[in-house]
Amino acid sequence: MHPFPANGRTIENDYFSWLVSFVSFNGVEKYKKLLMFLYMTPFDGGALDENREIDGTDFRYRFFTQFSISPPDRSPILELPCNMLEMMIALSVRCEEQLMSDPELGDRTSFWFWGMIKNLKLYCMTDDQYNVHYVKNAIDILKFKKYKPNGECGLFTTSAPVDMRTIEIWDQMGWYLNELAT
């Protein structure tokens, strides 16, 4: 069962619910506004993070394949640019499946995603405390790489000897995971 059932079931509603299912936990329903904002906000990776953008949009094909759906030729899902939610969930899944998989610990995709939300200072943005201006500002800091050199207020905070604003998100995650392992 998806955490946010669609009233008028559409492929777009089902896709959003499916995305959220990757990062669900007991209480995720308190974050519907935040998750919807991330879903509605385009992610432009530019040349540096084009791979994160591709991973995000590729998730659409994973959805269609998983449910054996033939996408309509001009499905709105396929024509839209990658959004922040897709990018962050795709990054969390890639982190878990390719780098951090541990059968003893189980699937930690949700852990990686909500860790990024916490670093963005958005974990406090539950539906009852939601402030769209605060959220937009936090996402703008991420999008325009206005976070601190150590990554604070971006997706990953580290003590790496590199300015996190100058490297790919994938490499930022690598620095973060290396520190986490030590």
C-alpha angles and dihedrals in degrees: 000000000000118000093232109040113203118241096208100026112230131162089250092055091046091049092051091049091047091052091050090050089070091062102031123135134162100292100027089123087074088067101055094117093049094046091047090050090053089048092052095045116088119230114215108189094183117200093313098055102024089124091060089052092050092048089052096051091042087063087072090064090047087056094049091046095046092054096036091239120158104220114229112250092252103028111165088227092062096046100050123091118253112281130216093253093053092048094048095045093045089050091049092049092047090049091052099040100040106027116015107030111143118169091203092058097039126215110339099178089119091051092055093046097048090045087061090047089053092049089051086056090240102117089095090059099097116156092262092052098032117144112183093198092054091048093046091050092050092049091047089054088055097042094049095038093240092143122113120284090253089056097255109157089018125087097282132029117203142156090233117148090239135083102253090207091068100052136068119273087242091058091045088056090049092055090047094050092047090055091045090055094052 
